[in-house]
Amino acid sequence: MAEEKWRATETPRRMIEAEGLTRRYGDTLAVEGVSFTVARGELLALVGGSGSGKTTTLKMVNRLVEPDAGRVTIDGRDASSFEPHALRRSIGYVFQGVGLFPHMTVAENMAVPLTLLRWPRERIRARVEELLTLLELDATLAPRFPDALSGGQQQRVGVARALAAAPRLMLLDEPFGALDPITRDHLQQSFLAVRGRLGLTAVLVTHDMAEALLLADRVGVMRAGRLVQLGTPAELMRAPADEHVARLLDTPRRQARVVDALLGEAR
C-alpha cells in the first residue's frame, strides 16, 4: 500500500490538539488526562522535574510513545490515522543527546531525513548548504565527523537535521541542557531567530523554568503526570496555580533580583 503523505486537508488555527492523554508503564501512571493546544507558530514549553511526565507527553505527540487513552490531532488530522514513521518524518525532533551518527559526516547527518525521503543527490546537496547557512555553521564543517565538533556545533547540526525536510512542527526535548551557559544562550537565541524566520510551531520540554519563561509563548507546568497550570509567562508569574508552581518560579525571580541589584551597584 502506498504511504499516505502527511498533508492537512485544511489549514486550522491550531497545529496541535492533545485531548486527555494518558500513559501507564505497568502500575505506574506516567501521564494522566493531559490536554492542551498549540496554535500555529506558537512555542509551548512543558516544564517539570524528573518523573513529571513531560517527555512522555512530548513523545505521544509524534507517536514515539502510544497513549493508553486520549488522542492527538496535528494540523487538523488525527495522528493515529497515519503510519508512525510517516508522521515522524514530517515532524522535526531534537533531543539533548543530539544523536548524531558518529560514522557519518556533518553533511551526511543533516541529509539523513532527505535520504529516507529519496531526494535526488543534487537537491540534498543544495539543502545541506542552506541548512549550514541557516544554523550559522561554517561550510568547512560539512565533511567533518561529529567528534571533531564542539558541543554547540553538534547541537546545531542536530537542529539542522530536524529542519532538513522543512517541517512545520518541531519537538525539542531538553535540547540545550548539556551546553555551557554562553553556548546555551547563543543557541537559544539562534533557534528563536530560525523559528521566527520559518514560522515554526514548537513544543519544548525543559526542567529549567527560566528557559521556559524566556523562550516560550506559553508554559505548561507538569507534576506527577498531570498538567497543573498552562498560561503565558506573565500569567504564571502573576498568579501561580499552587505552591509547586510558585517554587518553580522562585529561582528565576531570585536570579532576576540579584542581577538587578548588581546592575544597580555598577551604575
N, C-alpha and C positions, 0 to 999 in steps of 0.2 A: 504494500500500500504506500502510495506517495506520501511523503511527510508534509503535513499541512503547515503552511507558512504562518508565522506569528504576525498577524495583522488585524487590527481592530476594524470593525465594520463602521464605526462611527468615531467621533472624537469627544469623549466625555471629559468633563472638567476634572474628574478625579482619576488619577493614574492608578492608585491602589485603594481597594476597599477590603479590609480584613474584618470578618464577622465571626465572633465567638470562637477564636482559635484556641484549641485545647490539645495538649500533648502529654502523654504519660510515658514513663520509662519504668516498666514493671509496676511497683507500688508507689513510685514517686510521680507526683503531679508536677511536671516541669513548667507547663503553661496552662492557665485556666481562664477560659472565656475572654480572651483579649480581642478587642475590637478597636479599629482606628481607620482613618482615611488619610491619604496623602494626595494633595492637589498636584496638578501638572506643574512642573517647575519648582516644586517645594522641596526643602530638605527637612526631613524629620529625624531627630536624634532620639534613640532609645537608650536610656541611662539606667544603670543599676549595678549592684555588686555581683560577685560571683554567685551563680545559682539563682539569679533573679529571673531567668527565662528570656533575657533579651536576645541572645544569639540563637536560641531555638526558634524564637518568634521570627527573626530575620530569615532563617533557613526555611521556614514554612512558606515564605513569600515566593521563593523560586523552586520549591519542592525538593530541596536537599533533604528536608525532613517533611514527612507527610503528616498532616494533622489527624488526630483521632476524631475530632469534631470541629465544625466550623468550616469556613471557606475563604478563599482569596480571589478577588476579581482584579484583573490587571487590564487597564485600558479598555474597560467595558466587556471583557471576556472572562469567563470562569477559568482560572488557571488549571483546574483539574481536567479540562476538556482537551488539553494539549499533551503531547508526549513530553515527559520531563526534560529530556535532552534538548528538544526544540525550544522549550521555554527558557532554559538556562542560557542557551546561545544568544537569546535576544535580550538578556539582562546582564549588565556588567557586574562583576563580583570581585571585590578587593578585600583581602584579609591581612592580618598583622604579619603572618609568617611569609608573606609575599608569594611563596610557592613557585618561584622561577625554576625552570628545568636547568640543572647545572651543566648538562652536556650540550645545551643549545646556546647560541649567541643571543645577544640582546635583540637583534633583528628577528631571529627565528622565534624567540619567546613572544615577541609582540605579534608575530604572524600566526600563532597557533590557532586562534579562532577563525582567521581568514582561510587557513589551510583546511580546516574542518568544513568550512562552507564552500570549499573548492573554487576560491577566487583564482583567476589567472595570475601567473607569476609577476607580470609587469604591474598589474593592478595592486598586488600585495606590496611590491617594492615601493610604489608611489605612496601607498597608505602608510607604510612604516616611516617614510620620510616626513609625512605630515604629522605623525604622532611624535616623532623626535622633536620637531619644532614646537608642537602644542604643549608638550611637557617640559620644555626648556632643557632638553638633553642634547649634548653635542653629537653631531653626526659621526664623529670618530669613535663613539662608543658602540655603534651598531655591530661591528664584527667581534667585539669582546664578549667574554663569558661572564656570568653573574659574579663569580668570586673576585673579579677584578674591579668591581664597582663598590662604592660606598653604600651604606645602608639607605641613605636618602635617595641615591640614584637607583638602587634596586626597587625601592618603593615606587618611584616614578615609572619605572618600566612596568611594574605590576598594574599601576593605574592605566598606563598606555595600552597594555594588553586588554584590560577590561573595556576600554573605549574603542578597540580596534574595529569592531563591527558596527560602530555608530549606534549604540543602544540609547533609548530614551530614558531608561531607568537604570540606576546603579545602586547596588547594595554594598555597604562597607562595614566590615567587622573589625573594630579596633585597628584601623589601617595606619595610624600614626603613633601607636602606643610604645613601640620599641625604639623610637628615634630620640636623639638628644634634643633638648629644648629648642635650640636655634634652628636645627634642621626641621624639627616638627612644625614650628611656627611658619617657616618658609614654605613647607609643603602644604600646610593647611591653606595658606593664602593663595598658593598656586592652584590648588584644587577648587577653591571658591571662584577664582577667575575663570578657570576652564568650565566649571558648571554654569556660570553666568553666560559665558560666550556660547555654549552649546544648548542652553535651556534645559539642562538635565533635571530629572526628578531623582531624588536620592533618599535612602534610609541609611543612617549612620548609627552603629552600635558603639557605645563607649562607656567606660566606667568613670570617666572624668567629667564632672558636671561643668567645670569651667569651659572645657572644649565644647560641650553641647550648647552652652549659653552663647558662646562666641560664633559658632558656625551655623546653628540651626534656625530655621524659621519657627518651628515648634519643637517642643521637647516632651517626650513621654517617659515618665519615671516608672520603673518596674521594681516590684518587690515580691518575692516568693511566688513567682509565676503570674502575678496579676499586674495590670496597668493601673497604678494608683492615682496618677494625675497626668493630664495631657493639656498643654497650653503653650502660649508663646513664652519666650524667656521673661518678658516683663510680667506676665500673668503669674508665673511661678514665683518670681521674686516678690511680687506684691502680696500674694496670698497662697502660700504653700498649703497643700491639702491636709498634711498631717505632720507629725514630728519627724518621721523618716525623711520626707521631702525637705523639711526645714534643715535637718542635719546635713543633707547633701549640699544644700546651698550655703552652709556656714563657711566652708573652705574658700570658695570664690569671693564671698563677702569679706572675709578676713584678709585675703590677699589684696583685694582692692583697697581696703583701708590702709594697709601697710604701705602700698605703693603710693597712695595719695599723701600719706604722712612724709615719706621720703622725698617726694617731689616738692612738698611744701618746704622742707628743710633746705633743699637745693636752690630754692629761689632767692 
